[in-house]
Structures are given as structure tokens and as C-alpha cells.
Amino acid sequence: MSSAAKGHPFSGERVIELASAINANLGVNLPEFTARDPVGFPVGYDKTFSDQLEKAKSVYSDDVMRSEQSSRTAIFDSLADKLEENHNELSRFVVRAFPDNKPVQSEFKVTGIKSLLPLRVEFVSFSRNLVKLIADNRAALETAGMSAGLSQSITDLAGKLDAARDDRHSAEFGRHGATSDRNNNHSNLWKLMKDIESEAEIIYANNPAKLAIFTLPKVPHTPKHSDDNNPAPENPVPPAA
């Protein structure tokens, strides 16, 4: 994501690092800001800043959200593999029960369901339909040798796959939502930092040491970067008071 789209020129981690340095010094210096601009920097502004910093810290990083999504995907894929094994076993009984009935064999997909594995929505849909097909043809399948345990296993797996698909879907959308929240919180924090810097340039125009505390790194004119994993080059954190 570009810096313009994010609303700040550095990575989220860097924004938090810079904000933490400012936060450590803002409270003790706030009276000077308030004396000059009581509307823009009222008493308690340091808490406003601190609260926004905590909000920016609280949203899970994309790495954490990506890991959660991958974990839920792995759960789904494991269940799908087990259903495929059960389906392969079931197919033997379908062919035995309906040796000359190609339409029924086709409904059960006795030639295999591996092609459906990457298609999670279609795979879940088929697993539901498989449970119904077994129920509709139970007598013939049991006569051909299908056990009650195999039937129950497929039913259980179909239900778990449905839930696992929903969990993965929630994780995927949760990740998108977290990305939006993270960018908004970092952007709002960056705006406060820029306001503080602008005010400090006036208050501490003749006090370079104090000004340095609230001065943000300058962003070199470099090619745009696509996301937080490739941030613009950054200067050191401002010195403490």
C-alpha cells in the first residue's frame, strides 16, 4: 500500500516507534503548548495522544492476521482430505450397489473429487449433497457393504467443513477489516504527531534541543513503495528530553 493511501509515510511500526518517543516527552512539556494554543492543545491533550497511540498498538499486525487465516485454511484442508478418503471408500460401495447406473455413479462422483479440493465453496456444497445422496440410497449402499460408521463419518465431516469454511471466510474478512482499522489508527496518530511538530517549531524556534524532541524524520524523495514491508528510508528516533 502506498504512503498516500496509508496516510503516513512510514511503516506502521515506525509510526508507533516515533509516537512513543513523543509520548514520553509530551506530558512534561504540554503546559508550553497549552499556554500558546489552549484550544489546539488543551489540558489533557497528552492523554488524547496516548490513547490514540494505544489504539494504534492494539490492532493485530497483518502478519498475525495472515497467520490466523493460514491456520484456519489448514484446518479446512485437513478436513477436506479426510472427506476425500471417506469418499474414496464410499465409491466402492456405490459402484457395487449401482454397477450399471451411470447417472447415480455420476451424482456420487465415483471417479474422484480431487478436482474439487481447491474449490472450497463447491467442495462444501458437494459434501452437503453427499450426505443427502447417502440418505436417499442408504438401503442399497448398506446392502453393498457400507457401514453405519462410514456414513456417520461423512455426515460429521460435512458439518465440520461447513463450519471451517465459515471460519476461514471470517478470518479473511477480519484481516481486511484489521488492515483498514490499522491504517486509520496510524493515520490519525500521524496527524497528531504532525500537529505537535508544527506547534513545536514555533514554541521552540530558539531551543534546538527541545525542538529536536518533537521533530519527525524527513522523508527523502524516493520511489513509492507498495506496502508496509517496504517502507521509505527512515531517520533515527528523536532524542529524549
N, C-alpha and C positions, 0 to 999 in steps of 0.2 A: 504494500500500500504506500502511495506517495506521501511525502511530508504534507503537501497541501490537503490531501484527503484526510490525513490523521489530525490536522490542526496543530501540529507541533513538529519541529524539525529533527528531533532525535528519537531514539528508541524509547519505548515506554519505561524501560528500566532506567535509562539515563535521566529521563524527566524526574522520576521518583528520587534518584540519587541527588540531583541538583536541588529539588524541592526540600529534601531532608536537611540539606546544609542550610538553606534559607530558614527553614522551620526552627532550627536550633538557635538561630540568632534573632528571629523576628520579635519575639516577646519582649526581650530586654530593650530593643530599640524602637518598639512600636510608639511610645509616647512622642517621639520626634516626628513620626509620620502623622499621628493624630493631631499634633499641635499645628501642623501646616495644613492638613486636609482632614478635618474631623468627619466629613461626610463620606469621603472615599475610604478612609482608614479609621473607622470609629473604634472606641474601646471594645475589645473582644474580637477584633479583626484577626488576631493571631490564632484564635480558636477556629474561626471560619476557615482559615488557611490550613490549619492542622486537620480539621475534619475532612476537607477536600483531599488532602494527602492520604488520609486513611481510606477514603473511598477508592482512590486510585490504586492503592495497595491491595484492596480487598477482592478485586475481580481476578479470577483464576487466569493464569497466563495461557496463551494459545497452546503451549507445549503440554500443559496439564489437560486441557480440554481435548487435544488431539489424542493423548494417551487414553483418556476415558472412552473416546469414540472407538479407538482401536481395540480396547478391551471388550467393549460390547459387540463389536464386529466379530471378534474371535469366539465369543460365546455363541453367537448365531451360527457361525460356520461350523463349530463343533457339533451343534445340534443337527445341522443340515447333513453332516457326514454320517451321523448315526441313523438319520431317517433314510438316507440312501442305502445304507447297509440293510436296514429292515425291509426296504422296498425291493432290494435285490432278492431277498429271501421270499418275500411275498409273491414275486413274479413267477417263481417256480410253481406255486400252487394255483395261480391264475391260469397259466398255460395248461396245467394238469386238469383243472376244472372246466376250462373252455378251450379245448385243443383246436377246434375248428371255427371258433367265434372270434374272428379278427377285430370286429368293432369293439368288443369288450376288452380284448387284449390291448387295443389301442388306447382305450379310456384309461386303463391301468398303467399305460406306458411301460409295457413289459420289456421293451428294448433298452430301457435305462433312462435315468433322469439327470445324468451328469450335466447335460447342456443347460439345465435349469438352475444349477447351483449358483452361478454368478448373478442370476436374476432374482433378487430376494423377494420382490413382490409376487412374481409369478410362482416362485417356489412355495411361498406360504399359501398362495391360492390353491396350488396343486395338493399340498399336504391336507388342507381342509377337505378338498374334493375326494381325496383318497380315503379319508375316514368315512365319508358318505358312501363311496363305492363298496367299501368293505361291509358296511351295514346292510346295503341293498343286496349283496351277494354272499352273505355270511354262510348260509346253509351249504351252498355249493363249495365254497372255499374250505370250510371245516371238513367236509366230506373228502376233499382232496388232500387234507393233512394240515391245514393252517391251525396253529394253536391259539388259544384264547390269549396267551401271553404276548404273542406277536401282534395280535390285533390291538391289545391294550397299549403296548409299547408305541405303536404308530399313533394311536389316539393321543397319548400323553405328549409325544414329541411334537405333534401338530399344534397342540395348545402352547407348548413352551416356545416353539418357533414364532408363533403369532406374537407372544409377549416380548420375545427377544428382538423381533423386527421393530416393534414399537419403541423398545428401549434404545435401540440403535438410532432410530429416527429422532427420538427426543435428544439424544446426545449430539447428533449432527446439528439440529436447530439450536440447541443450547450453546454450542460452540459459536455459531453465527451471532447469537444474541450477546454472548460474552464479549466477542470481538467488538461489537458496537458499543457496549457499555464501557469497555476498557478504553476505547478511543475517545469516547465522550468525556470520561473522567479525567483522562490525561490531558485532553484539550482544555477542559475547564481549569485544571490545575496550572497548565502552562499560561493561560490568560492571566491568572492571579500573579504568577511569577513575573510576567512582563509588566503588569501594573506596578508591582513593587519595585522593579528595576527602574522604571521611568520616574517614579517618585524619588527613589534614592539618588538618581542623577542630579536632581535639584537640591535635595537636602544636604547631600554630601559632596557637592561640587568642589569644595575646598578641603575635603577629607578623603584622600585616595584610599586609605586603609579601610575606612568604613564602606566606601563605595564598592570596593572590591568584593565585600561580603555578599552584596546583592546583585552584582553584575553577572549576567548569564554569558555563557560561551558564545562567541560569534560563529556563525555558520558559513564556512567557505563556499564559494561558488563552484560546486562540483556537480557532476551529472546526477540526475534524480535517481533515487534508489526505490526499489519496488516494494520493500516491506521492512518490518522491524528487525529482520535478520541481517539486513544490510544497511545499517544507519549511516548517516553522514558522519565524517570525522568529527571528533569531539575534543574539547579542551578540558583541562582538569577542573575538578570541583572548586568553586570559590573558596578562599581561605576562611577559617573560622575567626570569630572576633577575638 
